[in-house]
Amino acid sequence: MKWLNYHHLLYFREIAKEGSIAKASAKLLVGQPALSYQLKQLEESLGVLLFERKNRALVLTEAGTIALEYAEEIFNKGEEFMQAFNSKTFLEKSRYRLGALAGLPKTLVVKVLEEVKRLEPRCFVSTYEAESDELTEKLLKHELDLVITNDPGRPVSDVYRKLAGSAPVSVYGSKKFEALQENFPDSLNEAPFILQTMHSKLRFDIEQVFMSNKIKYDLVAECQDSSVKKMLAQNHQGLIFMPEFAGAALVENENLIKIGSLSGLEEEYWLLSAKKLINNPITDKILESFAI
């Protein structure tokens, strides 16, 4: 039986990802002759060519493409193995790593965090905010246990997605705009707005609602961060759209008032987790029971 040399496989994976032996050599801090020799040994042990040269570039063969898929899975499992034993999961006080899409209402992030603490009071929670692609990458590398997002992104085979629920979205503003509550939503015509950025699905839905109601608005600013939008609204700069669970506390504290709700406007929220051989029991419980 032939045994796999994991160093050879690691070097092959880096060459494939970098596209050349030179770039892989610089990243791995291994000499190019040594890398070439290790790659040749791997090819000889497998009995196939993994690369072919085209226009001075290394291109994966069909066998190389299959080998890279196996290599990615093998090393991802290795990273999962190390994370499982290095994250103190088996000690009395464990660490839970929660990812959140940048710009998500902080109220929702806190709600998930509190649910983690309710399920396992002894653990401590670390949170990380980023864009969808980075969060997915960290899930697959097992650097995050769970992600909360309003953008589930494209389907990924090793990422499990569950709809946690949806929430109605309403218009909020300072008391300066109290008169707009009358004759809503026609009153919004030409009103100043601080809106989500264009890559947001909610922004697309808002634009569709504006069009269907023939509302023309004055765009004051585009903000991804929900905290910035709320501060601008409290400073009388314009109106904002917020899920009602996030706006309720601001209304209760008299920081903002609810101007009105537009029919059919809501936002979905998703929980994402990576498929693992060793499942985190906290993640399993949240996926089973957490709802907006």
NUVO-738741 format. One record per atom (N, C-alpha, C, CB): x, y, z; residue in one letter. Coordinates in steps of 0.001 Angstrom, whole numbers, plus 500000, padded with zeros to 6 digits. Glycine has a CB too. Example, Ala and Ser with C-alpha at 12.3 -4.5 7.8 and 13.67 -1.06 7.14 Angstrom:
REM NUVO-738741
513190494310507800a;512300495500507800a;513200496700507800a;511308495527509046a;512850497750507080s;513670498940507140s;512900500030507870s;514084499402505725s;
This chain:
REM NUVO-738741
500835498803500000m;500000500000500000m;500869501246500000m;499056500007501212m;500563502190499110k;501307503442499056k;500759504410500106k;501229504069497638k;501686505105500778w;501286506087501779w;501387507488501183w;502163505966503056w;500424508324501534l;500398509693501018l;501396510555501785l;498972510293501121l;502233511270501058n;503136512241501663n;502400513589501703n;504500512344500860n;502026514015502900y;501199515221503029y;501960516483502670y;500664515340504438y;503270516463502823h;504067517611502377h;503946517759500863h;505558517449502792h;504038516651500147h;503893516705498687h;502527517278498312h;504073515296498066h;501491516818499014l;500135517278498711l;499981518756499035l;499101516456499492l;500564519188500151l;500506520602500516l;501189521464499465l;501154520830501883l;502359521044499032y;503082521810498010y;502301521852496696y;504477521205497775y;501713520712496331f;500898520675495110f;499731521661495212f;500367519243494855f;499066521666496358r;497918522564496524r;498327524023496389r;497255522337497881r;499436524405496975e;499889525792496897e;500306526166495478e;501050526022497858e;500948525245494779i;501321525515493381i;500056525728492548i;502176524341492794i;499056524890492788a;497799525004492041a;497101526326492352a;496865523821492371a;497090526721493625k;496408527948494014k;497145529192493526k;496252527999495519k;498469529137493547e;499261530296493130e;499446530371491623e;500611530264493798e;499333529222490952g;499443529215489494g;500848529082488963g;498857530443488957g;501835529018489844s;503216528845489396s;504075528350490554s;503782530172488827s;505161527689490199i;506093527204491225i;506797528376491891i;507131526236490613i;507092529422491113a;507796530585491656a;506982531259492759a;508101531592490541a;505697531477492497k;504843532140493487k;504648531252494718k;503477532496492866k;504473529965494492a;504316529035495607a;505590528981496441a;503956527633495093a;506726529050495760s;508014529039496451s;508145530241497385s;509166529031495435s;507728531413496890a;507816532626497705a;506876532550498904a;507491533865496857a;505713531969498720k;504736531879499806k;505150530847500850k;503360531531499249k;505663529708500386l;506012528618501304l;507420528743501880l;505881527294500593l;508199529649501297l;509602529817501695l;510385528516501473l;509695530253503181l;510073527881500360v;510772526660499940v;511356526919498560v;509807525409499926v;512580526491498331g;513237526739497052g;512492526123495878g;514642526207497088g;512562526763494711q;511866526273493527q;512325524869493108q;512071527241492381q;513642524583493128p;514068523226492754p;513455522166493673p;515600523123492792p;513385522482494971a;512816521528495923a;511331521305495647a;513019522023497365a;510620522393495326l;509196522269495019l;508973521432493762l;508568523655494845l;509766521707492734s;509649520954491480s;509889519467491718s;510643521490490433s;510886519162492535y;511215517768492829y;510080517092493604y;512530517686493630y;509516517817494604q;508426517247495406q;507196517010494536q;508072518179496590q;506904517953493624l;505764517787492724l;505962516566491825l;505564519054491868l;507187516408491309k;507483515263490451k;507311513960491215k;508905515363489891k;507736513933492475q;507575512728493288q;506097512384493491q;508264512910494646q;505260513432493719l;503833513191493904l;503223512625492621l;503111514493494318l;503591513202491491e;503064512728490211e;503487511278489946e;503544513638489066e;504727510957490283e;505211509592490078e;504482508602490991e;506725509523490327e;504200509039492235s;503519508133493165s;502065507901492748s;503571508698494593s;501458508903492085l;500076508778491627l;499975508167490234l;499406510134491634l;501070508259489480g;501082507711488127g;500359508573487109g;500476506358488133g;500215509879487411v;499543510802486485v;500267512141486500v;498040510986486865v;500071512927485443l;500545514309485426l;499471515201486031l;500900514767483978l;499876516076486930l;498924516972487589l;498851518337486912l;499300517146489048l;499908518699486198f;499952519983485499f;500434519768484073f;500872520989486240f;500047520706483224e;500651520806481899e;500956522277481642e;499709520212480785e;501970522514480804r;502362523895480536r;501632524417479306r;503889524002480343r;501039525623479475k;500385526310478365k;500788527771478414k;498830526151478426k;501458528218477360n;501928529616477301n;502731529979478546n;500734530582477150n;503644529092478919r;504552529289480056r;503847529284481410r;505290530589479890r;502569528919481426a;501822528853482689a;501504527399483020a;500512529692482608a;501411527106484309l;501033525772484757l;499518525686484821l;501665525440486135l;498953524705484144v;497507524513484103v;497197523105484598v;496941524740482661v;496210523004485465l;495831521697486004l;495294520784484905l;494781521859487111l;495733519552484922t;495138518541484059t;493812518095484687t;496112517322483856t;493106517221484017e;491859516703484594e;492155515973485903e;491142515753483596e;493233515194485898a;493623514499487129a;494032515495488206a;494776513517486853a;494701516586487793g;495117517613488742g;493934518309489390g;495991518631488054g;492885518538488605t;491675519169489146t;491039518290490209t;490664519452488024t;490979516982489940i;490421516046490914i;491302515990492168i;490282514636490290i;492619515973491942a;493547515923493074a;493419517160493952a;494986515785492576a;493206518325493328l;493068519570494097l;491805519537494953l;493037520792493153l;490725518977494424e;489491518865495205e;489722518006496448e;488356518266494346e;490426516895496267y;490744516045497417y;491672516775498400y;491400514728496943y;492648517488497862a;493595518194498722a;492888519239499575a;494686518855497882a;491969519986498957e;491233521011499707e;490428520364500824e;490301521816498770e;489769519262500526e;488955518590501540e;489831518030502662e;488128517462500901e;490959517447502301i;491862516870503303i;492377517938504256i;493041516165502621i;492845519074503697f;493419520107504554f;492353520882505312f;494253521062503730f;491145521008504750n;490053521619505503n;489702520772506718n;488819521805504610n;489694519449506533k;489433518562507668k;490555518655508706k;489274517108507185k;491781518831508217g;492898519001509137g;492766520261509962g;494198519024508382g;492320521356509300e;492112522612510018e;490972522471511023e;491815523756509032e;489921521740510626e;488808521491511550e;489292520714512769e;487672520717510841e;490151519729512522f;490703518919513613f;491457519791514619f;491639517833513053f;492323520681514101m;493111521534514984m;492227522534515724m;494183522273514188m;491233523100515007q;490331524048515654q;489549523379516779q;489369524651514630q;489110522146516542a;488314521435517541a;489084521229518832a;487861520095516996a;490397520975518707f;491189520696519893f;491893521924520463f;492201519650519577f;491982522988519663n;492638524203520150n;491663525252520649n;493481524795519064n;490353525080520381s;489375526102520766s;488864525920522187s;488209526085519808s;489471524969522927k;489096524708524320k;487661524190524437k;489257525979525153k;487156523586523364t;485799523045523382t;485629522019524494t;485460522415522033t;486699521309524811f;486576520223525775f;486973520655527193f;487432519047525336f;487277521933527341l;487603522437528673l;486354523045529312l;488749523485528603l;486471523423530563e;485306523927531294e;484759525204530673e;485665524178532752e;485628526107530276k;485175527369529682k;485601527386528221k;485755528610530452k;484647527284527316s;484953527213525893s;484689528549525210s;484133526111525228s;485177528647524008r;485027529860523209r;484079529577522048r;486407530362522688r;483120530478521863y;482191530342520738y;482403531519519797y;480702530277521228y;482581531216518504r;482960532251517534r;481779532553516617r;484195531804516701r;481244533745516789l;480043534160516064l;480408535197515013l;478979534725517034l;480042534920513760g;480265535866512681g;478971536583512333g;480833535157511450g;479089537858511957a;477916538641511583a;478242539453510339a;477464539568512747a;477285539523509442l;477471540331508246l;477608541789508634l;476303540139507263l;478600542465508076a;478808543879508369a;477551544663508008a;480037544430507600a;477123545524508911g;475939546333508664g;474660545745509212g;475784546548507220g;474725544514509717l;473541543882510286l;473135544631511564l;473807542373510584l;471835544754511833p;471422545426513075p;472080544800514298p;469899545376513227p;472696545633515116k;473404545123516291k;472449544442517266k;474146546259516996k;471188544874517248t;470187544245518104t;470085542754517827t;468829544906517908t;470161542386516561l;470059540983516175l;471301540209516600l;469851540859514664l;472475540805516419v;473722540146516829v;473700539878518328v;474955541010516455v;473233540866519098v;473145540706520549v;472160539595520909v;472722542029521215v;471064539515520155k;470065538485520425k;470647537087520251k;468857538667519510k;471435536893519190v;472068535597518968v;473100535321520061v;472731535547517574v;473884536349520394l;474902536195521441l;474263535789522765l;475697537502521618l;473167536440523103e;472486536105524357e;471930534688524334e;471358537097524628e;471501534220523150e;471012532848523040e;472152531853523257e;470355532618521664e;473341532176522757v;474507531319522991v;474787531219524491v;475753531867522242v;474775532369525170k;475047532386526609k;473958531655527398k;475171533829527106k;472729531725526912r;471645531011527593r;471853529502527489r;470274531404526997r;472284529071526302l;472486527639526075l;473717527113526805l;472614527358524587l;474771527937526889e;476012527504527537e;476604528684528308e;477036526954526486e;476139528906529564p;476596530068530356p;478099530098530587p;475901530078531691p;478767528941530536r;480201528903530853r;481080529381529699r;480603527497531238r;480536529425528489c;481373529801527345c;481490531321527248c;480793529223526032c;482517531781526554f;482593533201526207f;482497533316524691f;483918533859526745f;481913534405524231v;481613534575522813v;482503535657522222v;480127534926522606v;483128535341521092s;483855536358520337s;483115536589519026s;485343535929520081s;482936537851518661t;482181538192517449t;483124538760516393t;481051539211517768t;482740538540515157y;483565539001514032y;482631539477512930y;484522537863513509y;482823540712512458e;482002541262511387e;482806541327510085e;481478542664511772e;482176540953508985a;482843540994507682a;481793540877506591a;483903539859507552a;482260540893505328e;481371540701504189e;481098539209503986e;481982541322502909e;480106538907503142s;479631537523502980s;480731536549502578s;478535537479501949s;481530536919501579d;482552535993501081d;483574535649502160d;483263536593499867d;483974536656502936e;484967536412503989e;484381535547505097e;485475537743504571e;483130535787505454l;482482534975506488l;482373533518506046l;481086535533506815l;482003533309504774t;481906531942504256t;483267531260504279t;481340531944502826t;484297531996503894e;485655531439503897e;486075531025505303e;486656532459503329e;485753531857506295k;486125531538507670k;485306530371508219k;485946532763508559k;484062530254507763l;483277529080508149l;483925527808507630l;481840529192507623l;484314527831506358l;484894526639505737l;486249526295506348l;485041526846504229l;486953527298506862k;488226527051507540k;488017526720509017k;489144528268507402k;486757526713509448h;486394526394510829h;486948527415511807h;486891525009511197h;487020528667511347e;487426529772512213e;486210530467512825e;488272530782511426e;485015530100512368l;483761530584512941l;482849529388513183l;483075531634512004l;482041529474514241d;481096528402514541d;479737528653513895d;480935528249516047d;479375529920513766l;478052530270513252l;478112531668512655l;476971530190514373l;477289531899511631v;477186533227511015v;475718533622510961v;477822533244509582v;475434534873511325i;474103535441511172i;474180536491510069i;473577536058512520i;473253536434509115t;473345537302507952t;471966537535507347t;474291536702506907t;471832538611506576n;470619538802505775n;470912538532504303n;470060540234505957n;472113538019504039d;472527537681502672d;473135536277502684d;473553538735502107d;472333535237502431p;472870533872502513p;473876533562501429p;471754532878502443p;473946534388500365g;474911534179499293g;474564532954498449g;476309534032499872g;475486532645497543r;475263531498496668r;475435530202497465r;476236531531495457r;474717529146497079p;474838527866497790p;476271527322497734p;473864526836497193p;476768526863498845v;478090526233498950v;477877524857499569v;479098527109499813v;478471523844498960s;478174522453499338s;478442522157500809s;478986521510498489s;479474522752501390d;479827522443502775d;479294523452503778d;481311522359502907d;478390524335503345v;477789525315504241v;476294525046504351v;478053526759503744v;475839524868505599y;474420524639505850y;473744525982506099y;474210523676507060y;472610526212505463r;471889527475505591r;470492527218506147r;471807528202504228r;470097528025507142k;468756527904507693k;468143529288507853k;468781527160509045k;466928529438507364l;466208530698507521l;465764530826508977l;464982530774506550l;466245531874509649a;465900532090511057a;464598532868511203a;467028532831511771a;464138533461510111g;462894534211510158g;463002535502509378g;462506534500511590g;461936536248509382s;461916537543508704s;461254538561509614s;461174537456507339s;461504539832509332a;460943540901510154a;460457542023509257a;461982541428511170a;459300542613509577p;458838543759508804p;459793544934508959p;457426544163509236p;459935545701507890v;460829546858507874v;459978548120507739v;461875546755506706v;460239549108508586s;459456550339508584s;460358551561508440s;458626550444509865s;459726552715508267v;460443553984508112v;460490554685509459v;459765554892507037v;461695555153509831y;461893555852511107y;462594557183510862y;462715554981512096y;462358558119511772g;463018559414511691g;462890560155513009g;462431560248510551g;463516561295513088s;463411562116514292s;462050562821514312s;464571563155514356s;461742563464515438k;460450564142515569k;460299565301514583k;460276564654516991k;461416565718514014k;461373566758512981k;460472566334511827k;462792567065512461k;460373565012511585f;459614564494510445f;458254563920510871f;460428563418509723f;457795564297512049e;456550563747512583e;455358563985511649e;456261564355513946e;455362565103510950a;454236565436510061a;454087564427508926a;454419566838509480a;455152563692508611l;455106562730507512l;454267561503507849l;456509562301507141l;453881561378509120q;453010560265509498q;451633560403508858q;452875560187511024q;451265561652508584e;449996561914507907e;450142561668506407e;449521563361508175e;449122561099505833n;449083560837504391n;450240559941503944n;449120562153503618n;450637558995504813f;451695558036504506f;451144556976503550f;452248557377505809f;451841556540502525p;453255556806502196p;453474557950501201p;453873555561501638p;452369558585500729d;452548559683499771d;453395560804500349d;451196560233499341d;453366560931501677s;454123561989502341s;455633561826502172s;453779562020503812s;456075560620501772l;457512560362501623l;458088560962500342l;457773558867501643l;457228561418499447n;457708561979498180n;458600563191498436n;456520562373497274n;459809563153497876e;460831564202498014e;461439564273499415e;460232565545497663e;461119563306500297a;461692563312501652a;463149562858501610a;460872562398502601a;463984563350502557p;465397562932502599p;465537561549503221p;466240563951503392p;466380560707502612f;466572559341503104f;468051559004503231f;465886558338502174f;468360558217504268i;469670557584504432i;469419556096504212i;470326557885505875i;469928555567503098l;469574554209502691l;470747553239502772l;469034554224501287l;470414551955502735q;471423550909502630q;472168551067501305q;470776549496502739q;473371550512501226t;474140550582499987t;473494549701498922t;475604550155500227t;473891549897497670m;473213549268496545m;473376547754496506m;473720549851495269m;474434547204497145h;474624545749497097h;473665545012498023h;476057545397497464h;472927545756498843s;472012545151499801s;470709544737499118s;471726546123500952s;470228543539499435k;468946543092498895k;467818543980499388k;468677541635499281k;467903544435500646l;466872545314501182l;466799546615500385l;467140545610502661l;467953547127499965r;467950548355499161r;467181548127497860r;469402548819498857r;467407546979497243f;466680546640496010f;465182546599496274f;467160545281495444f;464773545968497382d;463350545881497719d;462763547266497995d;463144544968498940d;463545548119498675i;463081549484498955i;462846550248497659i;464099550236499835i;463783550133496725e;463642550824495437e;462391550332494699e;464905550605494561e;462122549037494790q;460931548496494129q;459651549052494747q;460926546967494209q;459642549172496068v;458468549725496756v;458291551195496402v;458600549557498288v;459388551936496347f;459312553343495943f;458713553468494545f;460709553995495983f;459176552615493641m;458687552681492268m;457203552350492185m;459480551734491382m;456790551311492906s;455384550912492846s;454467551958493452s;455185549593493555s;454985552732494429n;454199553797495048n;454449555168494418n;454503553860496523n;455271555170493339k;455593556412492603k;456151557489493535k;454340556949491883k;457083557037494398i;457715557950495351i;459111558327494853i;457794557306496763i;459375559608494750k;460709560108494443k;461304560637495745k;460670561225493327k;462530560231496036y;463122560603497320y;464414561377497124y;463382559363498169y;464828562040498175d;466084562797498182d;467123561954498926d;465903564224498858d;468102561419498196l;469118560569498811l;470170561436499497l;469777559647497755l;470213561344500828v;471186562110501624v;472501561351501732v;470628562407503036v;472402560034501971a;473613559225502148a;473280557752501960a;474240559462503546a;474302556969501610e;474227555510501584e;475172554985502651e;474587554932500166e;474668554155503547c;475488553649504652c;475273552155504822c;475158554391505966c;476355551446504983q;476260550024505256q;476048549771506740q;477510549304504770q;476696550574507579d;476647550376509023d;475323550886509584d;477829551085509709d;474587550000510248s;473288550386510798s;473424551451511885s;472573549162511360s;474534551423512642s;474738552413513699s;474895553812513117s;475968552053514538s;475586553916511990v;475760555231511343v;474422555749510852v;476764555144510164v;473622554865510247k;472296555283509775k;471457555820510932k;471567554105509093k;471477555124512057k;470677555554513205k;471162556898513756k;470720554490514307k;472478557081513801m;473014558357514307m;472620559513513393m;474553558288514435m;472700559290512085l;472307560344511148l;470825560667511286l;472624559927509705l;470008559630511468a;468571559857511641a;468288560632512927a;467818558519511656a;468988560285514003q;468791560983515269q;469267562430515198q;469518560254516386q;470197562692514287n;470686564058514087n;469873564815513039n;472150564032513677n;468676564281512731h;467695564948511863h;468144565054510407h;467407566330512392h;469065564183509983q;469570564267508616q;468620563644507593q;470915563594508530q;467761562730508032g;466851562091507096g;466166560882507700g;467589561688505852g;465411560189506884l;464669559000507298l;465472557733506993l;463296558949506596l;465208556700507768i;465900555437507543i;464889554286507567i;467007555220508611i;465270553175506934f;464507551937507014f;465190551020508014f;464383551254505619f;464401550458508921m;464931549527509915m;463923548415510165m;465269550260511235m;464415547196510478p;463487546165510941p;462843546622512241p;464212544802511135p;461606546261512443e;460857546792513582e;461427546339514925e;459406546372513483e;462067545143514962f;462650544716516238f;463814545616516640f;463120543257516149f;464492546221515652a;465596547136515945a;465087548539516249a;466575547179514774a;463995548931515606g;463457550276515806g;462677550429517089g;462585550645514662g;462179549309517645a;461308549389518821a;461992550068520004a;460854547998519226a;463247549707520266a;463962550287521410a;464208551773521204a;465295549563521635a;464493552193519973l;464733553601519698l;463465554422519887l;465268553780518284l;462338553841519514v;461059554528519719v;460749554614521207v;459914553801518970v;460990553515521917e;460714553485523361e;461562554514524101e;460977552080523931e;462812554695523659n;463712555661524303n;463552557070523749n;465149555219524139n;462589557231522834e;462271558528522224e;463440559102521428e;461856559517523297e;464279558218520908n;465359558677520037n;464851558907518614n;466511557660520031n;463915558048518181l;463303558173516866l;461813557882516991l;463974557216515839l;461076558214515948i;459669557857515890i;459438557014514643i;458763559125515888i;458414556198514701k;458047555404513534k;457156556239512632k;457334554087513949k;457588556413511392i;456822557211510437i;455712556370509814i;457746557780509340i;456024555116509477g;455015554240508906g;455617552989508314g;454231554968507858g;454758552080507891s;455195550817507294s;454689550718505871s;454704549615508123s;455553550221504993l;455200550004503600l;454841548541503405l;456355550421502659l;453700548272502842s;453179546913502718s;454147545987501983s;451844546934501996s;454374544835502594g;455189543804501949g;456683543966502094g;454869543762500530g;457146545004502775l;458588545225502914l;459091544528504179l;458918546749502958l;459926543526504006e;460487542796505128e;461886542302504776e;459577541619505524e;462608541874505797e;463978541395505601e;464130540015506205e;465001542370506224e;464778539120505444e;465028537765505929e;466385537682506617e;464957536758504772e;466488536790507602y;467741536589508322y;468066535096508333y;467653537153509778y;469339534793508086w;469783533414507907w;470885533061508894w;470270533193506477w;470907531800509266l;472006531248510057l;472811530313509157l;471475530491511332l;474133530461509173l;475020529630508369l;475987528886509274l;475788530481507339l;476229527639508948s;477246526869509669s;477933525942508686s;476621526061510852s;479151525560509008a;479903524641508142a;479634523213508581a;481432524948508183a;479553522322507601k;479387520906507906k;480683520366508498k;478983520105506638k;480574519697509639k;481754519215510350k;481582517748510732k;482017520068511603k;482718517104510956l;482684515750511499l;482386515793512993l;484017515022511234l;482888516830513667i;482640517025515087i;481760518261515230i;483982517175515896i;480479518082515438n;479556519204515515n;479645519898516867n;478130518735515260n;479494521225516853n;479430521988518087n;477997521903518613n;479874523478517864n;477795521410519817p;476425521239520330p;475666522557520452p;476462520559521682p;476381523668520716i;475708524972520809i;475137525350519448i;476688526073521313i;475939525163518396t;475465525459517046t;474252524618516695t;476575525225516028t;474309523349517025d;473177522460516727d;471901522943517409d;473494521022517168d;472015523384518660k;470834523835519404k;470285525145518831k;471179524016520892k;471190526058518451i;470732527335517879i;470043527108516541i;471916528311517703i;470613526257515711l;470006525961514417l;468635525325514589l;470910525042513602l;468483524584515663e;467219523887515905e;466139524827516449e;467439522734516880e;466532525799517322s;465504526529518063s;465459528041517823s;465701526290519500s;466562528647517347f;466588530121517265f;465686530614516159f;468019530631517034f;464915531629516454a;464033532247515461a;463901533736515744a;462640531572515461a;463707534501514700i;463535535961514855i;462163536221515484i;463668536710513462i;
